[in-house]
Amino acid sequence: MKTITLNDGNKIPVVGFGVFQIPNDGPAYEATLSALNAGYRHIDTAAAYFNEEDVGRAVRDSGIPREEIFVTSKLWLQDYGYDKAKIGIARSLRKLDIGYIDLYLIHQPYGDVPGAWKAMEEAKAEDKLRSIGVSNMTPKIWNEFVPQFDTKPVVNQIEFNPFFQQKEIRGIMAKDDVKLEAWYPLGHGDANLINHPQITALAEKYKKNPGQIILRFEVQEGVITLPKSVNPERIKGNLELFDFELTEDEMDLIRAMDTGKGSHDPDAPSVAEMLLSDYQITD
């Protein structure tokens, strides 16, 4: 598996397996184990996915040495602020039960983000978290919070696909070598993206499916991509990206598909309140 070196020196696999909306107590365990057996070495979960236990159990049961698996989790809004973040970090460590977390993110950037970040920095210094980063930060949110941090994030996990290429925030992140991690890398199954003539023509040329063309584009753009599936065949296929390479002209054609519009606007009013009401984490 190809890796990217983060700005703290740690390496992250460029393709990860996301478990958002896969239920705990069985389904997330089976999906994670299937992904690990297929060759994934990067699993992306979160406290608010409510399946950290299943992910951790699959990692432990996989037979793969712990140091060969990169696990990401995320701190939820209710645990922001220095003291609450310490509790949230401890909860994630306990539920995963894999010794340490390779990457831990600020999941939604609202409220006392600087206080939470300080707690994450301390947990990193204690080697409980190997790397720390953020998620869903727009240019406006980035400029509000990141200048207050003592250390820069290693990643910003945001929506990204050929229709929404996030050019402005990528320019800001590049100044500090912050990597982009893509959620909804396939446009959340957007038929207009999957069936776009440029994508389907390339799929035919390279004898790949449209999703593999999209994911290959993202990998070549230096993006860490997190496709999600519970279908074992699709799980395996989403890794088969390294036996072909798009030309620069083909990359430019896909870059030209950018509409600048995504499915979620983190700058919209009342987003934090909506998210807090939708998800509450208990011990």
C-alpha positions as CSV (number, residue, x, y, z in Angstrom):
1,M,0.0,0.0,0.0
2,K,1.3,3.4,-1.0
3,T,1.8,5.9,1.9
4,I,2.1,9.6,2.3
5,T,4.4,11.2,4.9
6,L,2.6,13.7,7.1
7,N,4.1,16.9,8.4
8,D,4.9,15.3,11.7
9,G,6.9,12.5,10.0
10,N,4.4,9.7,10.4
11,K,3.2,7.8,7.3
12,I,-0.4,7.2,6.4
13,P,-1.8,4.8,3.7
14,V,-3.3,6.8,0.8
15,V,-6.4,4.6,0.7
16,G,-8.4,3.9,3.8
17,F,-11.6,2.1,4.7
18,G,-14.4,4.3,6.1
19,V,-17.0,2.8,8.5
20,F,-19.5,5.8,8.7
21,Q,-23.1,4.5,9.1
22,I,-22.0,0.9,9.5
23,P,-23.7,-0.4,12.7
24,N,-21.8,-1.6,15.8
25,D,-22.3,-5.1,17.3
26,G,-21.4,-7.1,14.2
27,P,-21.7,-5.3,10.8
28,A,-18.8,-2.8,11.4
29,Y,-16.7,-5.7,12.8
30,E,-17.4,-7.8,9.7
31,A,-16.8,-4.9,7.3
32,T,-13.5,-3.9,9.0
33,L,-12.3,-7.5,9.0
34,S,-13.2,-7.9,5.4
35,A,-11.3,-4.7,4.5
36,L,-8.2,-5.8,6.4
37,N,-8.3,-9.2,4.7
38,A,-8.6,-7.5,1.4
39,G,-5.4,-5.5,2.0
40,Y,-6.5,-2.3,3.6
41,R,-4.2,-1.0,6.4
42,H,-6.0,2.2,7.2
43,I,-9.4,2.2,9.0
44,D,-11.4,5.4,9.6
45,T,-13.9,5.5,12.4
46,A,-15.1,8.2,14.9
47,A,-16.7,8.4,18.3
48,A,-19.9,9.6,16.6
49,Y,-20.0,6.6,14.3
50,F,-20.8,4.6,17.4
51,N,-18.7,1.6,16.1
52,E,-15.2,2.1,17.7
53,E,-15.7,-1.2,19.6
54,D,-16.3,-3.2,16.5
55,V,-13.3,-1.6,14.7
56,G,-11.0,-2.3,17.6
57,R,-12.2,-5.9,17.9
58,A,-11.6,-6.5,14.2
59,V,-8.1,-5.0,14.4
60,R,-7.3,-7.2,17.4
61,D,-8.8,-10.3,15.7
62,S,-7.2,-9.7,12.3
63,G,-3.9,-11.4,13.0
64,I,-2.1,-8.4,11.5
65,P,0.5,-6.8,13.7
66,R,-0.9,-3.6,15.3
67,E,1.9,-1.5,14.0
68,E,0.9,-2.4,10.4
69,I,-2.6,-1.0,10.8
70,F,-3.4,2.7,10.8
71,V,-6.5,3.6,12.7
72,T,-8.2,7.0,12.7
73,S,-10.9,8.2,15.1
74,K,-12.4,11.5,15.9
75,L,-13.5,13.6,18.9
76,W,-17.1,14.6,19.0
77,L,-18.6,18.1,19.6
78,Q,-19.9,17.3,23.1
79,D,-16.3,16.7,24.2
80,Y,-14.7,20.0,23.2
81,G,-12.9,22.1,25.7
82,Y,-9.7,21.0,27.4
83,D,-11.2,18.9,30.3
84,K,-14.0,17.3,28.3
85,A,-11.6,16.5,25.5
86,K,-9.5,14.5,27.9
87,I,-12.6,12.4,28.7
88,G,-13.5,12.0,25.0
89,I,-9.9,10.9,24.1
90,A,-9.9,8.4,27.0
91,R,-13.3,7.0,25.9
92,S,-12.1,6.4,22.3
93,L,-8.9,4.7,23.6
94,R,-11.0,2.5,25.8
95,K,-13.6,1.6,23.2
96,L,-11.0,0.8,20.5
97,D,-8.7,-1.0,23.0
98,I,-5.8,-1.1,20.5
99,G,-3.2,0.6,22.7
100,Y,-2.9,3.9,20.8
101,I,-4.7,5.8,18.0
102,D,-2.7,6.6,14.9
103,L,-4.7,9.7,13.9
104,Y,-7.2,11.6,16.0
105,L,-9.3,14.4,14.6
106,I,-11.4,17.3,15.6
107,H,-14.6,16.0,14.0
108,Q,-16.7,19.1,13.7
109,P,-15.0,22.5,14.2
110,Y,-17.3,24.5,16.5
111,G,-17.1,25.6,20.1
112,D,-14.0,25.3,22.2
113,V,-11.8,23.8,19.5
114,P,-8.6,25.3,20.9
115,G,-9.2,23.8,24.3
116,A,-9.8,20.4,22.7
117,W,-6.7,20.7,20.5
118,K,-4.6,21.4,23.6
119,A,-5.8,18.2,25.1
120,M,-5.1,16.3,21.9
121,E,-1.5,17.8,21.8
122,E,-0.9,16.5,25.3
123,A,-2.2,13.1,24.4
124,K,0.1,13.1,21.4
125,A,3.0,14.0,23.6
126,E,2.1,11.0,25.8
127,D,2.0,8.8,22.7
128,K,-1.7,7.9,23.1
129,L,-2.3,9.6,19.8
130,R,0.4,9.4,17.1
131,S,-0.9,12.2,14.9
132,I,-3.6,14.8,15.3
133,G,-5.7,16.7,12.7
134,V,-9.0,18.4,11.9
135,S,-12.0,17.7,9.8
136,N,-14.6,19.8,8.0
137,M,-12.6,23.0,8.1
138,T,-13.4,25.6,5.5
139,P,-11.1,28.6,4.9
140,K,-13.2,30.7,7.2
141,I,-13.1,28.1,10.0
142,W,-9.4,27.3,9.4
143,N,-8.5,31.0,9.8
144,E,-10.5,31.3,13.0
145,F,-9.0,28.3,14.8
146,V,-5.7,27.0,13.4
147,P,-3.7,30.2,14.1
148,Q,-4.4,29.5,17.8
149,F,-2.8,26.1,17.7
150,D,0.7,25.5,18.9
151,T,1.2,22.7,16.4
152,K,-0.3,22.4,12.9
153,P,-2.8,19.6,12.0
154,V,-1.4,16.8,9.8
155,V,-4.7,16.5,7.8
156,N,-8.0,18.2,7.2
157,Q,-10.7,15.6,6.4
158,I,-13.2,17.2,4.2
159,E,-15.6,16.4,1.4
160,F,-13.7,15.9,-1.9
161,N,-14.5,14.4,-5.3
162,P,-14.1,15.5,-8.9
163,F,-17.2,17.7,-8.6
164,F,-16.0,19.4,-5.4
165,Q,-12.2,19.9,-5.4
166,Q,-11.8,22.3,-2.6
167,K,-9.2,24.5,-4.3
168,E,-9.2,27.4,-1.8
169,I,-8.7,25.4,1.4
170,R,-6.1,23.2,-0.4
171,G,-4.1,26.3,-1.1
172,I,-4.2,27.4,2.6
173,M,-3.3,23.9,3.8
174,A,-0.4,23.5,1.4
175,K,1.5,26.3,3.2
176,D,1.9,24.0,6.2
177,D,2.0,20.7,4.3
178,V,-1.4,19.7,5.7
179,K,-2.8,16.8,3.7
180,L,-6.4,16.5,2.5
181,E,-8.4,13.4,3.4
182,A,-11.5,12.9,1.3
183,W,-14.9,11.9,2.6
184,Y,-17.6,11.2,0.0
185,P,-14.7,10.5,-2.4
186,L,-17.2,9.0,-4.9
187,G,-19.7,11.8,-4.5
188,H,-21.9,9.6,-2.2
189,G,-23.0,7.5,-5.2
190,D,-23.9,10.6,-7.3
191,A,-25.0,9.1,-10.7
192,N,-24.0,12.3,-12.5
193,L,-20.4,11.7,-11.3
194,I,-20.3,8.0,-11.8
195,N,-21.8,8.2,-15.3
196,H,-20.0,11.3,-16.4
197,P,-18.8,10.7,-20.0
198,Q,-15.2,11.7,-19.1
199,I,-15.2,9.1,-16.3
200,T,-16.8,6.3,-18.2
201,A,-14.5,6.8,-21.2
202,L,-11.5,6.4,-19.0
203,A,-13.0,3.4,-17.3
204,E,-13.4,1.8,-20.7
205,K,-9.8,2.7,-21.7
206,Y,-8.2,1.3,-18.6
207,K,-10.7,-1.6,-18.1
208,K,-11.6,-0.3,-14.7
209,N,-14.9,0.7,-13.2
210,P,-15.8,4.4,-12.8
211,G,-15.2,4.4,-9.1
212,Q,-11.7,3.2,-9.6
213,I,-11.0,6.0,-12.1
214,I,-12.3,8.6,-9.6
215,L,-10.2,7.1,-6.7
216,R,-7.1,6.9,-8.9
217,F,-7.5,10.6,-9.8
218,E,-7.7,11.5,-6.1
219,V,-4.6,9.4,-5.3
220,Q,-2.7,11.1,-8.1
221,E,-3.8,14.5,-6.7
222,G,-2.1,13.6,-3.4
223,V,-5.4,13.1,-1.6
224,I,-5.9,10.4,1.0
225,T,-9.2,8.8,0.0
226,L,-11.7,7.0,2.2
227,P,-14.2,4.9,0.2
228,K,-16.9,3.1,2.1
229,S,-18.7,-0.1,1.2
230,V,-20.1,-3.2,2.9
231,N,-19.9,-5.2,-0.3
232,P,-16.8,-7.5,-0.2
233,E,-16.2,-7.3,-3.9
234,R,-16.4,-3.5,-3.9
235,I,-14.2,-3.3,-0.8
236,K,-11.6,-5.2,-2.7
237,G,-12.0,-3.3,-6.0
238,N,-11.6,0.1,-4.3
239,L,-8.0,-0.9,-3.6
240,E,-7.1,-1.9,-7.2
241,L,-5.8,1.5,-8.1
242,F,-2.1,1.0,-8.4
243,D,-1.8,-1.0,-11.7
244,F,-2.5,2.0,-13.9
245,E,-1.9,5.7,-14.1
246,L,-3.8,8.6,-15.6
247,T,-2.0,10.9,-17.9
248,E,-1.6,14.6,-17.1
249,D,-4.0,15.5,-19.8
250,E,-6.6,13.0,-18.4
251,M,-6.0,14.5,-14.9
252,D,-6.6,18.0,-16.3
253,L,-9.9,16.8,-17.9
254,I,-11.1,15.6,-14.5
255,R,-9.8,18.7,-12.7
256,A,-12.1,20.7,-15.2
257,M,-15.1,18.8,-13.8
258,D,-15.0,20.8,-10.6
259,T,-18.3,22.7,-9.8
260,G,-17.1,24.2,-6.5
261,K,-20.2,22.8,-4.8
262,G,-20.5,20.1,-2.2
263,S,-23.3,18.4,-0.3
264,H,-22.4,20.0,3.1
265,D,-21.7,23.6,4.0
266,P,-19.8,23.8,7.4
267,D,-20.2,27.6,7.3
268,A,-24.0,27.4,7.3
269,P,-25.7,28.8,10.4
270,S,-26.8,26.4,13.2
271,V,-24.7,23.4,11.9
272,A,-23.2,22.8,15.3
273,E,-26.6,22.8,17.1
274,M,-28.0,20.4,14.5
275,L,-25.1,18.0,14.8
276,L,-25.2,18.1,18.7
277,S,-28.9,17.3,18.6
278,D,-28.4,14.4,16.2
279,Y,-25.6,12.7,18.0
280,Q,-25.0,12.2,21.7
281,I,-22.3,9.8,22.9
282,T,-22.5,7.9,26.2
283,D,-19.9,5.7,27.9
